[in-house]
């Protein structure tokens, strides 16, 4: 659009007999075109914006100093404030605008300078600066409001995104977010062979806790247990509330034995922790089913096997991990049964 505009005005100046003015405008059209070609070749947005600002700044300097046609050149300067704030930020745009104001003052006050060929009346100068100052302030206020609104929208979007992937009660990931992370980890496993494991955890006899101590106490237990999970797992691990009193922990780059060790540490931590709600002491234990991707072909198989192992742990008496880990002292190694 800028190129078409410059070429069109340059052509008008040519037919009006102002050949120097037309050549100058066409030259600026070429510079704008080169700037666009540079961006198309490099996709460097910062360099493209900087180059465009330099070209536009030189163009407006020329229009003010030469007067353009019939001394109307300075009127095109009204395009500059909104363009400046659009291409830069409030601070940089204001600084560049003040510099342009200074340049206009120099041109208006010192018409004898060698690069200045236009003279303006005092009435035109007063009107020009008054209207330009008003426009600049108006553009500043609009841009500041736009940035504030944009910041609020981004904050709202981030809050909605967080709410969409976070369990409100525990602050852990929710089932939806965990499914996405499982899919991502499974894709990584298929690409590079990095094994991972999961632990499906259930709070033992949680319905009894709700019935005996109340649902508020049950919520306190869930929150306290979530804090324990965060303290036990590694930074690379991800814990989620899978549903109700069930939790799922994703353990990247973790073998089955390593996952069993972590699950056992969490089980022991829960058994040793005093859960309280109000003045009531609530006994809490967990059971967990652990499975590695090495023992499953798909994510569904992985989740089903973890669920089977969890059921086995509960059938065996709760407060334990399945598959069971036993120590072979004679070999000094761990094995899963």
N, C-alpha and C positions, 0 to 999 in steps of 0.2 A: 504493500500500500504506500509506504514512504517513497519507494523508488518511482512508482507511477505518479505520485504527487509531484516529486521533484522534476521528473522528466516533463510532466505537463506544464508546470509553471515555467520551466526553462524554455520550452517550446514557445510559450506565449511571449516570454521576454525576447526570444529570437525574432519572432514576427513583428514585435514592437520596435525592433532596431537596437535592443540592448544586448549585443552579442557577448560582451564580457560577462555580464550577469548570467546569461543563459549557459555559457561554458562552465562558469563556476558551479551553478546548480547541477548541471549534468555530471560534473566531477564528484560532487557530493553523492549523487545517485550511484555512481560507480563504487564509491567507498562503502556505501551502505550495502550494495550488492556483494562486494568482496567480504564484508563482515558476515553476511549470511552464508556465503560459500564456506568460509572458515569454520563456522559453527556446524554446517552440514558435514564437513570432513572430520572435525575433531569432537563434536558434541560437548565442547567446553563452554558451558553456560556462563561461567564467571567471566571468562575472557571475551565472550560475545557481548555481554552486557557492558563491560568496560570499554570495549571498542566502539560500541554504539553511542555511549555517553560522550566519548571523545569526539566522534564525528558530529553529533548533534551540537555539542558545545562549540566546536569550530564553526559550524554552520550559523548558529545564532550570533556568534561574535562577528562573523562576516556581514550578516544582515543588519546588525546594529551599526557597525562601522561604515558600511556602504550605503545604508538606507534602503537597499533593495530598489524596488520600483516606486517612485513617487514618495520616498521616505516612509514607506509602510513596513519596511523590514523589521523594526522593533516589535511590531504587533504579533509576529510569529513567536515571540518570546513567551507568550502566554501558554504555549504548549509545553514549555520546559518544566514548570513546577510539578504537574501531575506525573509527567514522564519520569522525572527524577525520583520521586517518592515510590513510583511503581518499580523502577529498576534497582533501587538501593533500599536503604532503611531510613528511619526518621533522622537518626543522627548524621549519617553520611549525606543524605539528601539535603538537610538543612545547611550543612557546611558548604556543600557545592553551590547551593542556591545563594548563600551569602557572598560567595566568591563571584558569582555571576552578577549579583547586584553591584558589587564593587567594580567589576569590569564595565558595566553599563554607566556607572557614575563617571568613570574615567573617560569613556567615549563622549558622554554628554558635556562634561566640563572642560575637556581639552580637545576641541575640534581641530586644533592645529597639528595634532600628532600625525606622523607620516602615513599611518595605515587608516586614518579616519578621513572619509570623503563626504560625509553627510553632516548637515547642521540641522538642529531641531530648535523649535521655539520653546521659550520657558513654559508656556501654557501646556505644550505637548509633554514636556518632561515631568511636570507636576502630575498631570493626569496619568501618564504612563506608570510612574512609580506608585501613585496612590492605588490604582487598580491592580497593579502587580503584587503589591504588598498584601492587599485584601485577598487576592486569589491564592497567594502562597500560604497565608494563615489558614484559609478555608481548606486547602489541600492537606495541610499538616493535620488539622483537626479530623478531617475525614480519614486520613491514613491511620492516625492514632486510634480512632474508633474501630476501623477495620481490623487492625492488629489485635486490639482487645477482644473483639468478637471472635476472631480466628483462634486466639488463645483459649477462650472459653469453650469453643467447639472442640478443639483438640483435647482439652481436659475432659469434656463430657464423653468424647469418643474413647479416651483411655479408660475412664471409669466404667463405661459400658463393656469395654473389652475385658477388663479385669473381672467385672461381675459375671460375664458370660463364661469365664473359665475358672472361677474360684468358688469354692463352697463357702457360703456366707457364715455358717456357724463356726467352722474350724479354721478358715483361712487357707486351707490346703487346696490343691487343684480339685476340680470336680470331675465327674465321670467323662463328660464330653472332652475336656482338655486332656485327660489321661489317654483316652482313645486316640486322639490326634498324636500325642507323644509316642504312644506305642507303635502307631503306624509309621512314624518317622524313624524310630529306632529299628523297626523291622526292615525298612527300606535300606537303612545303613548296614544292617547285617547282611542283606542280600547283595549289596554292592561290594562290601569290603570284608565280610566275614567276621565282624566284631560281635562276639557273643554278648548276650545280656540275659538277665534273669528277672523274675518277678516274685513278689511275696504277697499272697492274698491273706489278709489278717481279719479276724473276727473277734470282737469282745465277747468273752464267755458270759452266758446267762444275762445278757443286757436287758432283756425284757423283764427279768426279775428285779433288776436295779430300778427300772422305771416304775414297776408296780409297787416296790417296797419303799423307795425313797422319793419318787415323783419324777416327772419329766424334766423339771429344772435341774435336778441332781444329775439326771442322765445327760443333759446338755453339758453340765460342768465336767462330767467324766470324759465326754467326747473331746472337749476343748483341751483338757489336761493331757489326754492321751496323744492328741495331735502335737502338743508341745514336746512330748517325749520323743515322738517320731522325728521331729525336726532336729532334736539334739543328737539322736543316735545315727541317723543316716548321714552319708557324705554329701558334699556340696553338689556333686554330679548326679546324685540320686533324686528321684521325684516321688513324692508321696501324694496320694489323692484319697479323698473320701469316695469310695466306690458306690456306697448306698447304705443308708441306715447306719448300722454299727460295723459295716465292712469297710476296710481300707485296702488300697493296693499301692505297693511300692515298686517302682521301676528302677532297676539296678543296671545301668549301662556298664559294659566291659567287665562283667562279673560272671564268674563260673557258678555252677550249682553249689559247690562246697563253700565258696565265699558268701553266697547269698544265704545259705543255711546258718553260717556263723553269725552274720549280721542279724538275721531273724531271731536266733537264740539269744543274742545280746539284748535285743529289744524285749523279748519275752521276760528275761531275767530282770531287766530294768523296770518293767511294769509290775512284776510280782513284788519287787522291793519298794515300790513307790506307794506312799500313803495317799489315797484319793479321799478327798473330803468335800462335802457340800454342806454349808452351814456348820452345824455342830456334829454332823453324822460322818462316821468313817465308813467308806464304801470299799469292800473287797473287790478288786478287779484283776482279772487274768485275761490272757489272750491265747488264741490258737491261730496257727498260720500254716498255709500250704504254699510250698516253694516249688518253682519249676524254672528250668533253663530252656532257652530256645534250642539248645542242642538236643533236647528231648521232645521237640515238637516240630511239625512241618509248617504250620500256619499260626497266626495269632489266635484264632479260635481254638486250635488244639492246645496252645500254651495256656490260655485262660481256663479251658475245661480241665486240663491236668492240674493246674493250681487249685481249682475248686474241688477236684477229687481228693487231692492231698489235704486240703483244709477239712473236708468231711472226715477223712481218716484220722486226723489229729483230734477232732471232737469225739469221734467214736472210741478212740483210745483213752478218753478220760479228760480231755481239754487241758489247757495250760501247757501245751507242748507244740512242737514243730514237726511237720511231716514234709518229705520223708525223714525218718529218724537218722541221726548221725551218731555213729559209734566210733570209739577210738580203738585202733589196733596197736597196742603198745609194742607188740613185738616187731611191727614194721615201722612204727613211728609215723603213721599216716592216718588221714581221715578218710572215711568211706561213708556213702549214703546207702541206706537200705529202704 
